[in-house]
Amino acid sequence: MKTKIRSPKERIEQQREQAKRVALKALRRARKAAEESGEKLSEWEGEFLGSVEGRVEKYGRAFHDPEKGAPGTSLSIRQSVKLKEIAGKAKGRKKPLLRSKNGFGRGRAAI
């Protein structure tokens, strides 16, 4: 069986399509999990899921600025973090504790 050798442009396009499918599946999974668990999403969260899903379907990505995410991804870094938070909320997970500003969990050092 012969395998077709794809050009670099075809491979990039295939990776974009795969990233698009993965992002859409994650968005739909988060919405479905929230509906099934009975967790009420805020108006902002519902609007976020809808608008990001629409942009991914239409453009293949939900962001334009290349500095906000990797070239082969459909969601920016912040969008993927928010999506994980919404999915966690639907599953009943609590937000992680906030860490202190100095990173060590202690107050000011005694001098």
Phi, psi and omega per residue, in radians:
M1 nan 2.198 -3.135
K2 -1.525 2.470 3.044
T3 -1.821 2.431 -3.136
K4 -1.344 2.272 3.101
I5 -1.473 2.102 -3.088
R6 -1.621 2.547 3.072
S7 -1.306 2.823 3.110
P8 -1.009 -0.626 3.132
K9 -1.147 -0.704 3.113
E10 -1.159 -0.672 3.120
R11 -1.146 -0.729 3.120
I12 -1.104 -0.763 3.129
E13 -1.102 -0.693 3.112
Q14 -1.128 -0.703 3.104
Q15 -1.128 -0.680 3.110
R16 -1.123 -0.756 3.110
E17 -1.097 -0.703 3.116
Q18 -1.139 -0.754 3.113
A19 -1.093 -0.660 3.103
K20 -1.099 -0.807 3.138
R21 -1.100 -0.728 -3.137
V22 -1.107 -0.780 -3.126
A23 -1.131 -0.790 3.132
L24 -1.094 -0.694 3.122
K25 -1.123 -0.730 3.135
A26 -1.140 -0.713 3.111
L27 -1.112 -0.792 3.141
R28 -1.178 -0.646 3.114
R29 -1.125 -0.715 3.134
A30 -1.136 -0.750 3.132
R31 -1.133 -0.755 -3.125
K32 -1.146 -0.706 3.130
A33 -1.101 -0.692 3.117
A34 -1.149 -0.719 3.136
E35 -1.160 -0.745 -3.101
E36 -1.223 -0.595 -3.114
S37 -1.400 -0.254 -3.104
G38 1.424 0.093 3.120
E39 -1.242 2.228 -3.123
K40 -1.470 2.044 3.072
L41 -1.385 2.533 3.085
S42 -1.192 2.871 3.131
E43 -1.039 -0.696 -3.136
W44 -1.117 -0.747 -3.117
E45 -1.125 -0.731 3.096
G46 -1.110 -0.748 3.111
E47 -1.141 -0.683 3.114
F48 -1.044 -0.874 -3.132
L49 -1.050 -0.758 -3.128
G50 -1.146 -0.784 -3.084
S51 -1.226 -0.702 3.130
V52 -1.155 -0.723 3.113
E53 -1.080 -0.729 3.114
G54 -1.099 -0.736 -3.139
R55 -1.202 -0.653 3.125
V56 -1.170 -0.728 3.123
E57 -1.124 -0.731 -3.063
K58 -1.351 -0.810 -3.014
Y59 -1.871 -0.240 -3.090
G60 1.549 -0.222 3.096
R61 -2.499 2.774 3.134
A62 -1.862 0.142 3.125
F63 -2.555 2.743 -3.090
H64 -1.892 -0.632 -3.058
D65 -1.244 2.057 -3.106
P66 -1.144 -0.296 3.123
E67 -1.351 -0.213 -3.085
K68 -1.583 -0.116 3.128
G69 -2.970 2.940 -3.139
A70 -1.229 2.669 -3.108
P71 -1.052 -0.551 -3.082
G72 -1.620 0.200 -3.106
T73 -1.873 2.743 3.124
S74 -1.729 -0.338 3.123
L75 -2.042 2.530 3.064
S76 -1.271 3.004 -3.114
I77 -1.085 -0.826 -3.134
R78 -1.159 -0.648 3.104
Q79 -1.114 -0.704 3.135
S80 -1.203 -0.600 3.080
V81 -1.137 -0.803 3.127
K82 -1.107 -0.669 3.105
L83 -1.096 -0.729 3.099
K84 -1.138 -0.649 3.099
E85 -1.133 -0.733 3.128
I86 -1.141 -0.755 3.113
A87 -1.114 -0.688 3.096
G88 -1.140 -0.689 3.092
K89 -1.078 -0.702 3.131
A90 -1.159 -0.535 3.139
K91 -1.541 -0.030 3.098
G92 1.517 0.263 3.114
R93 -1.418 2.546 3.094
K94 -1.553 2.735 3.064
K95 -1.195 2.552 3.116
P96 -1.165 2.692 3.112
L97 -1.124 2.511 3.096
L98 -1.327 2.488 3.140
R99 -1.634 2.797 3.128
S100 -1.237 2.852 -3.071
K101 -1.191 -0.499 -3.098
N102 -1.503 -0.118 3.033
G103 1.497 -0.084 -3.097
F104 -1.925 -0.052 3.103
G105 1.329 0.262 3.132
R106 -2.094 2.812 3.057
G107 -1.357 -2.729 3.122
R108 -1.180 2.521 3.108
A109 -1.314 2.456 3.109
A110 -1.248 2.397 -3.119
I111 -1.809 nan nan
